[in-house]
């Protein structure tokens, strides 16, 4: 059908180090703290997209472990697939997309990330894959 609204598909990585800290970036475009991620390219697997986005935004390489959640931004029509990852390198760097890169504890995540993005971190520590809907800032009822 023409005129049918389209969704964008993005991927993000919750990179967890040996101390259970998670990698987050401060986005240059809006100043918000988030896990690294972005739009999946057409010819790219989910895992390749996650690895590429994390490297582009933080300078590190990762091993993708498992899908931890599927999230829909109702306002922007973006469906995000979020994966838990293990860092293979630890030296981070700022990039064209990230003005800052940090390792945060879960308490720091709760303090610095919008609820719609903090929940992705907490879900990555659960055994079950989660699915949630949000408005870009706050979670919405299922």
C-alpha positions, 0 to 999 in steps of 0.5 A: 500500500502506498502511503502506509507509514514506515518504521525505521529499524535501529540497533543498539548495544548494551556493552557490559564490562567485567565490573558490570559497568555499561558503556554509554555515549553523550550524543552530539545531536541532542546531548542525551546519554544513551547506549551506542546505536543507530539505524541498521543498514539495508545489507547488514545483519543485526549483529554487524550493525551493532558492532559497527555502531558501537565502533563508530560511536565509541571506538571499541570493538565488541562481541555480540552476545544476545538480544535483550529487548525490542523497543518501539519509539511511538513518536518517531516510528523507530523499532530498536533491537537491543543486544547485550555485548562484551567489550573486546577492547576498552579504550574509548574515544569521542567521535563525530556522533559522541561528545563523551563516552563513559562506563557507568554503573546502573545507579549512574544510568538511572541518574543520567539516562532518560527512562526509555533508554535506561530501561534498555540497560536494566533489561540487558541484565534480565534473562528474558527478552523484553519488549516495550513501547515509549515516546522517546523519553518515558515508557508507555503502558503496554 
